[in-house]
Amino acid sequence: QVQLVESGGGLVQPGDSLRLSCLASVRLFSNYAMAWFRQPPGMEREFVATISKSGDSTTYADSVKGRFTISRDNAKNTVYLQMNNLKPEDTAVYYCAAKYAGSLWMRTNNDYQHWGQGTQVTVSS
């Protein structure tokens, strides 16, 4: 049974930073491709970032490129999302996702087997 637990969300002002964490209760975490998605209010869940199993390759949605950084610590079974220069349009529930033996290039909801419960990020002045 794979469990993913996100943390680190909150209410911040525009221009602030947050770091989200996702702890995976899984054996062989390094065999899982990981990703972050988000669901803005009233909208569908959308891709944010992916990271390879080793952590040496990443991809980003154009809307967050240059502001967000995905990383992972395989020794801690944890993936992170560092979010800088946050904007009101970044307001969403953020989810981490996992796929055993997955590819760096998976960017749709249907690509992922396992999901966390989500953490709310609100950017407002």
C-alpha positions in Angstrom: 0.0 0.0 0.0 1.5 3.3 -1.1 0.7 6.4 1.0 1.6 9.9 0.1 1.3 12.7 2.7 1.8 16.3 1.7 2.6 19.1 4.1 3.7 22.7 4.0 0.8 24.6 2.6 -0.6 27.8 4.0 -1.7 31.4 3.4 1.0 33.7 2.0 1.2 37.0 0.3 2.2 37.6 -3.3 6.0 37.4 -3.7 6.4 35.0 -0.7 7.9 31.5 -0.8 6.7 28.2 0.5 8.2 24.7 0.4 5.9 21.7 0.1 6.9 18.2 1.2 5.5 14.8 0.3 6.5 11.8 2.4 6.0 8.5 0.7 5.4 5.4 2.7 6.7 2.9 0.1 9.5 0.5 -0.4 12.1 1.4 -3.0 11.1 5.0 -3.3 13.9 5.5 -5.8 11.9 3.3 -8.3 9.1 5.8 -8.4 8.8 8.8 -10.7 7.2 11.6 -8.7 5.2 14.7 -9.6 3.3 17.6 -8.3 -0.1 18.7 -9.6 -2.5 21.4 -8.4 -6.2 22.1 -8.6 -7.2 25.8 -8.6 -10.7 26.6 -7.3 -13.3 25.6 -9.8 -10.8 24.1 -12.2 -9.4 20.7 -13.1 -6.2 19.3 -11.6 -3.2 20.4 -13.7 0.4 19.4 -14.0 3.1 21.4 -12.2 6.4 19.5 -12.2 8.0 16.0 -12.5 11.2 14.6 -11.3 13.1 11.5 -12.4 13.6 8.5 -10.1 17.2 9.5 -9.5 16.4 13.2 -9.1 18.8 14.4 -11.8 16.1 15.4 -14.3 13.1 17.6 -13.9 10.3 19.2 -16.0 7.9 22.0 -15.3 4.7 23.6 -16.5 5.4 26.9 -18.3 3.4 28.7 -15.7 5.8 27.9 -12.9 9.1 27.6 -14.7 11.8 29.7 -13.1 9.8 30.1 -9.9 9.2 26.5 -8.7 11.8 23.8 -8.1 11.0 20.1 -7.6 13.6 18.0 -5.8 13.7 14.7 -3.9 15.7 13.0 -1.2 15.5 9.2 -1.8 17.1 8.5 1.6 14.1 10.2 3.3 11.4 9.0 0.9 10.4 12.6 0.3 9.8 14.9 -2.7 9.7 18.7 -2.3 8.3 21.6 -4.2 10.1 24.9 -3.5 7.8 27.7 -4.6 9.2 31.3 -4.9 7.7 34.5 -6.0 4.2 33.2 -5.5 1.3 34.8 -7.3 -2.5 34.8 -6.6 -2.9 32.5 -9.6 -0.9 29.8 -7.8 -3.7 29.4 -5.3 -4.7 25.8 -5.4 -4.7 22.5 -3.6 -1.4 20.9 -4.4 -1.0 17.1 -4.8 1.9 14.8 -5.1 1.7 11.8 -7.3 3.8 8.6 -7.8 4.2 6.1 -10.5 6.3 2.9 -10.1 8.9 2.8 -12.8 7.3 5.8 -14.3 8.8 8.3 -16.8 10.0 11.8 -16.3 7.6 12.8 -19.2 4.3 11.8 -17.6 2.2 14.9 -17.2 -1.4 13.8 -17.1 -3.5 12.7 -14.1 -4.1 9.3 -15.7 -0.4 8.6 -15.8 -0.1 8.3 -12.0 -1.2 5.4 -9.7 -0.9 7.0 -6.4 -2.0 10.4 -5.0 -1.8 12.3 -1.7 -4.7 14.0 0.0 -3.5 17.5 -1.0 -2.4 20.6 0.8 -3.9 24.0 0.3 -1.8 26.9 -0.9 -3.5 30.3 -0.8 -1.7 33.4 -2.2 -3.5 36.6 -1.3 -2.8 40.1 0.0 
